[in-house]
Amino acid sequence: MTPPTDQAIAALNAHARQRSADVRTRIEKALTAMRRSGATININAVAVRAGVTRKTIYNHPDLREKIRAHTTIAPPPEAAATDSSIVSALRAQLTANDAELHRLRAELRAKDVLIATLYGQLDTADE
């Protein structure tokens, strides 16, 4: 395989710079549009609006700081003076379901390990 020519390397570098500039432009436009519309501004929201990953924004510290300077925090929803018994019961049920889900996931992980071990023993028995 022949190494790339200087011209090819220069073209690749130019393309990478152009892509980076395009991403920066999309992020800045998304931030501007969100500020104008009064939308909640945070890194995740800007990334979604700009069509980029959060990692991309984190790789540009100046853009990250710009976003943080305009970060708005959504006000907490107005809580009722007292939770009704139905809401309390649903919260308790959700907590119980989360605990059960956690237990089942741990059980599945243990069974996956057992299956992998048994497949390993089968492979060594065939040899």
Salt bridges, closest charged atoms under 4 A:
GLU28 OE2 - LYS66 NZ 3.54
ASP62 OD2 - ARG24 NH2 2.33
GLU65 OE2 - ARG68 NH1 3.90
ASP83 OD2 - ARG91 NH1 2.32
GLU100 OE2 - ARG103 NH2 2.67
GLU107 OE1 - ARG103 NH1 2.96
GLU107 OE2 - LYS111 NZ 3.67
